[in-house]
């Protein structure tokens, strides 16, 4: 791979940038992959294989476009969304829609907290699940307040990568079992059919690969730790434009490499679910969630399958709670200012507010789980809200591309066409879900 044309002297910095960005994006193996993907696979079998690939693929264009706009303007996603034209009450209508999704994310994290508690219970820890959930949320809050983000991130990344590799090996091992995946199964998966009950598939669509919440937080990383740091403050000079174009090229490369990795990981979870859970007639539900999911690994690894799954699921789910809390706390602090709820006179006040939020958010999620011990249902609530948000994020990306970006920084025709196809696909999927729900209501 050659260095960006406009930033040849910074190639060593580019290599350093790709590493963290790739890890952040590719290590997103959480509730979408561990819970939602096997659930939809268990219900639909191989039929939705094409839909899983599509769900991962079309988000890349929106992700890069939101990152491009952030690097170009220095605005966070919430600030950028606040510039969308249309009705306003304090903030843009799009931020009010985001707020609804944000509330639903608290439910999703509550479900993941419950999932971690279920993992401990399945591992033989004889404690009440509510107490286990308190321990999960409390430890997450304590680590974030103490600033142990790097330690948890590095350990979780290593373990989640190993879990993903184990899942890929498990898929391969199925070929020597009664649940071998055949060419006919794969062909069935690309017949472009949709199930009668589309709700679970729509929920999975919202959070597999890069979910709506990750798309919103991605520009924060671009601004604070990624490409914008190397581009520097916009000064209107040709040199700045050259640096921006160079780093935007790196951003695209990073996004596509990440896409390949997380798509392969998601497919591995889906194929396991379709081959084992669907064949056995097992459904991933609130009761017995962990025991059901462990069947996927038991058929490949035998008695060790449960231990492999429990270890991997713990790190995947706990790291999701941890990372979600860290990013959602930052979003909540920024949103409070945009909604004019609070003012932060100094950066120290803002930092203190973030610490308050990293305690408040886990407490809310743990409280929700204690009131409603339904981990799968809670995860699906957040997943559906993210699926609803995706078409609006895609529309915002189109608006930024055509109305807000300088002509020198706009992508080419081929990329723009793909962005439009991506946005229209998200809108079509959302519209299909709405129609399905209306039809259910009419016939009920």
Secondary structure, 3 states (H helix, E strand, C coil): CCCCCCCHHHHHHHHHHHHHHHHHHHCCCCHHHHHHHHHHHHHHHHHHHHHHHHHHHCHHHHHHHHHHHHHHHCCCHHHHHCCCCCCECCCEHHHHHHHHHHHHHHHHHHHHHHHHHHHHHHCCCCCCHHHHHHHHHHHHHHHHHCCCHHHHHHHHHHHHHHHHHHHHHHHHHHHHCCCCCCHHHHHHHCCCCCCCCCHHHHHHHHHCCCCHHHHHHHHHHHHHCCHHHHHCCCCCCHHHHHHHHHHHHHHHHHHHHHHHHHHHHHHHHHHHHHHHHHHHCCCCCCCCHHHHHHHHHHHHHHHHHHHHHHHHHHHHHHHHHHHHHHHHHHHHHHHHHHCCCCCCCCHHHHHHHHHHHHHHHHHHHHHHHHHCCCHHHHHHHHHHHHHHHHHHHHHHHHHHHHHHCCHHHCCCHHHHHHHHHHHHHHHHHHHHHHHHHHHHHHHC
